[in-house]
Structure formats: structure tokens, C-alpha cells
Amino acid sequence: MKKLLNTLYVLTPDSYLFCRNENICVRIGDMEKLSVPALNIDSIVCFGKMTVSTPLLECELK
């Protein structure tokens, strides 16, 4: 995962992206790898097979 110009790029297969307390979180397997405030991210780019939670989609649309 890399954060460039307020864009979060997720490259790891089978990642799970979700929203918790106005933070964007990325979980790979049983480990949470990243938690960043949603206000700091303008866009998310996913490559490959990922799961994105519905609340995260709603959070990013605001």
C-alpha cells in the first residue's frame, strides 16, 4: 500500500477495506495494516481482488 498525493493505492490481493471512527482501515488476513483519517484521503485505487465495505463507500461519498 502506498499513499501518494492523497490517493491510497491498495495492491495486496484479498485486502479488506472498511471504515471505523472516520478512519479508512485496511486489513490483510487477521492483521490490520493501515488506519488513516478519511479526511486525508481523496481517492482509493484498488488493483486485484479486494473487499470494500458498504459503510466505507458511503463514507467516501460524503
TIRO-2110 file (N, C-alpha, C; in Angstrom, 1 decimal):
// TIRO-2110
0.8, -1.2, 0.0, N, 1, A
0.0, 0.0, 0.0, CA, 1, A
0.9, 1.2, 0.0, C, 1, A
0.5, 2.2, -0.8, N, 2, A
1.2, 3.5, -0.8, CA, 2, A
0.2, 4.6, -0.8, C, 2, A
0.6, 5.7, -0.2, N, 3, A
-0.2, 6.9, -0.2, CA, 3, A
0.6, 8.0, -1.0, C, 3, A
0.1, 8.3, -2.2, N, 4, A
0.7, 9.4, -3.0, CA, 4, A
-0.3, 10.4, -3.3, C, 4, A
0.0, 11.7, -3.1, N, 5, A
-0.9, 12.8, -3.4, CA, 5, A
-2.3, 12.5, -2.9, C, 5, A
-2.5, 12.1, -1.7, N, 6, A
-3.8, 11.9, -1.1, CA, 6, A
-4.6, 10.8, -1.7, C, 6, A
-3.9, 9.9, -2.4, N, 7, A
-4.5, 8.7, -3.0, CA, 7, A
-4.0, 7.5, -2.4, C, 7, A
-4.8, 6.6, -1.9, N, 8, A
-4.4, 5.3, -1.3, CA, 8, A
-4.5, 4.3, -2.4, C, 8, A
-3.3, 3.7, -2.7, N, 9, A
-3.2, 2.6, -3.7, CA, 9, A
-3.1, 1.3, -2.9, C, 9, A
-4.1, 0.3, -3.2, N, 10, A
-4.1, -1.0, -2.5, CA, 10, A
-3.7, -2.0, -3.6, C, 10, A
-2.6, -2.7, -3.4, N, 11, A
-2.1, -3.6, -4.3, CA, 11, A
-2.1, -5.1, -3.8, C, 11, A
-2.3, -5.3, -2.6, N, 12, A
-2.3, -6.6, -2.0, CA, 12, A
-3.6, -7.3, -2.2, C, 12, A
-3.6, -8.5, -2.8, N, 13, A
-4.8, -9.3, -3.0, CA, 13, A
-5.5, -9.7, -1.7, C, 13, A
-6.8, -9.8, -1.7, N, 14, A
-7.6, -10.3, -0.6, CA, 14, A
-7.5, -9.3, 0.6, C, 14, A
-7.3, -8.0, 0.3, N, 15, A
-7.4, -7.0, 1.3, CA, 15, A
-8.9, -6.7, 1.6, C, 15, A
-9.1, -6.2, 2.8, N, 16, A
-10.5, -5.8, 3.2, CA, 16, A
-10.4, -4.4, 3.7, C, 16, A
-11.1, -3.5, 3.0, N, 17, A
-11.1, -2.1, 3.3, CA, 17, A
-12.4, -1.7, 4.0, C, 17, A
-12.3, -1.0, 5.1, N, 18, A
-13.5, -0.7, 5.9, CA, 18, A
-13.3, 0.6, 6.6, C, 18, A
-14.4, 1.2, 7.1, N, 19, A
-14.4, 2.5, 7.8, CA, 19, A
-14.7, 2.2, 9.3, C, 19, A
-13.8, 2.9, 10.1, N, 20, A
-14.0, 2.8, 11.6, CA, 20, A
-13.7, 4.1, 12.2, C, 20, A
-14.7, 4.7, 12.8, N, 21, A
-14.5, 6.0, 13.5, CA, 21, A
-13.9, 7.1, 12.6, C, 21, A
-14.4, 7.2, 11.4, N, 22, A
-14.0, 8.2, 10.4, CA, 22, A
-12.6, 7.9, 9.9, C, 22, A
-12.1, 6.7, 10.1, N, 23, A
-10.8, 6.3, 9.6, CA, 23, A
-11.0, 5.2, 8.5, C, 23, A
-10.1, 5.2, 7.5, N, 24, A
-10.1, 4.2, 6.5, CA, 24, A
-9.1, 3.1, 7.0, C, 24, A
-9.5, 1.9, 7.1, N, 25, A
-8.7, 0.8, 7.6, CA, 25, A
-8.5, -0.2, 6.5, C, 25, A
-7.3, -0.8, 6.5, N, 26, A
-7.1, -1.9, 5.6, CA, 26, A
-6.6, -3.1, 6.4, C, 26, A
-7.3, -4.2, 6.2, N, 27, A
-7.0, -5.5, 6.9, CA, 27, A
-6.6, -6.5, 5.9, C, 27, A
-5.5, -7.2, 6.1, N, 28, A
-5.0, -8.3, 5.3, CA, 28, A
-4.9, -9.5, 6.2, C, 28, A
-5.7, -10.5, 5.9, N, 29, A
-5.8, -11.6, 6.8, CA, 29, A
-6.4, -11.2, 8.1, C, 29, A
-5.7, -11.5, 9.2, N, 30, A
-6.2, -11.2, 10.5, CA, 30, A
-5.5, -9.9, 11.1, C, 30, A
-4.6, -9.3, 10.3, N, 31, A
-3.8, -8.1, 10.8, CA, 31, A
-4.3, -6.9, 10.1, C, 31, A
-4.5, -5.8, 10.9, N, 32, A
-4.8, -4.5, 10.4, CA, 32, A
-3.5, -3.8, 10.0, C, 32, A
-3.4, -3.5, 8.7, N, 33, A
-2.1, -3.0, 8.2, CA, 33, A
-2.1, -1.5, 8.2, C, 33, A
-3.3, -0.8, 8.1, N, 34, A
-3.3, 0.6, 7.9, CA, 34, A
-4.6, 1.2, 8.5, C, 34, A
-4.4, 2.3, 9.1, N, 35, A
-5.6, 3.1, 9.6, CA, 35, A
-5.2, 4.6, 9.4, C, 35, A
-6.0, 5.3, 8.5, N, 36, A
-5.6, 6.7, 8.2, CA, 36, A
-7.0, 7.5, 8.2, C, 36, A
-6.9, 8.7, 8.7, N, 37, A
-8.2, 9.5, 8.7, CA, 37, A
-8.7, 9.7, 7.3, C, 37, A
-10.0, 9.5, 7.2, N, 38, A
-10.7, 9.6, 5.9, CA, 38, A
-10.5, 11.0, 5.3, C, 38, A
-10.3, 12.0, 6.1, N, 39, A
-10.2, 13.4, 5.6, CA, 39, A
-8.9, 13.6, 4.8, C, 39, A
-7.9, 12.7, 5.1, N, 40, A
-6.6, 12.8, 4.4, CA, 40, A
-6.5, 12.1, 3.1, C, 40, A
-7.6, 11.4, 2.7, N, 41, A
-7.6, 10.6, 1.5, CA, 41, A
-8.6, 11.1, 0.5, C, 41, A
-8.2, 11.5, -0.7, N, 42, A
-9.1, 12.0, -1.7, CA, 42, A
-9.6, 10.8, -2.6, C, 42, A
-8.8, 9.8, -2.8, N, 43, A
-9.3, 8.7, -3.6, CA, 43, A
-8.6, 7.4, -3.2, C, 43, A
-9.2, 6.3, -3.6, N, 44, A
-8.7, 5.0, -3.3, CA, 44, A
-8.7, 4.2, -4.6, C, 44, A
-7.5, 3.6, -4.9, N, 45, A
-7.3, 2.9, -6.1, CA, 45, A
-7.0, 1.4, -5.7, C, 45, A
-7.8, 0.5, -6.2, N, 46, A
-7.6, -0.9, -5.8, CA, 46, A
-7.2, -1.7, -7.1, C, 46, A
-6.2, -2.5, -7.0, N, 47, A
-5.8, -3.4, -8.0, CA, 47, A
-5.9, -4.8, -7.6, C, 47, A
-6.7, -5.6, -8.3, N, 48, A
-6.9, -7.0, -7.9, CA, 48, A
-8.1, -7.2, -7.1, C, 48, A
-8.2, -8.4, -6.5, N, 49, A
-9.4, -8.8, -5.8, CA, 49, A
-9.3, -8.3, -4.4, C, 49, A
-10.3, -7.4, -4.0, N, 50, A
-10.4, -6.8, -2.7, CA, 50, A
-11.9, -6.9, -2.3, C, 50, A
-12.1, -6.6, -1.0, N, 51, A
-13.4, -6.4, -0.5, CA, 51, A
-13.5, -5.0, 0.1, C, 51, A
-14.5, -4.3, -0.3, N, 52, A
-14.7, -2.9, 0.2, CA, 52, A
-16.0, -2.9, 0.9, C, 52, A
-16.1, -2.5, 2.2, N, 53, A
-17.3, -2.5, 2.9, CA, 53, A
-18.3, -1.3, 2.4, C, 53, A
-19.5, -1.6, 2.5, N, 54, A
-20.5, -0.6, 2.1, CA, 54, A
-20.4, 0.7, 3.0, C, 54, A
-20.2, 0.6, 4.3, N, 55, A
-20.0, 1.9, 5.0, CA, 55, A
-18.8, 2.7, 4.6, C, 55, A
-17.8, 2.0, 4.1, N, 56, A
-16.6, 2.8, 3.6, CA, 56, A
-17.0, 3.5, 2.3, C, 56, A
-17.8, 2.9, 1.4, N, 57, A
-18.2, 3.5, 0.2, CA, 57, A
-19.1, 4.8, 0.6, C, 57, A
-20.0, 4.6, 1.5, N, 58, A
-20.8, 5.7, 2.0, CA, 58, A
-20.0, 6.8, 2.6, C, 58, A
-19.0, 6.5, 3.3, N, 59, A
-18.1, 7.5, 4.0, CA, 59, A
-17.3, 8.3, 2.9, C, 59, A
-16.9, 7.6, 1.9, N, 60, A
-16.1, 8.3, 0.8, CA, 60, A
-17.0, 9.1, -0.1, C, 60, A
-18.2, 8.9, -0.2, N, 61, A
-19.1, 9.7, -1.0, CA, 61, A
-19.5, 11.0, -0.4, C, 61, A
-19.3, 11.1, 0.9, N, 62, A
-19.6, 12.4, 1.6, CA, 62, A
-18.6, 13.5, 1.4, C, 62, A
END
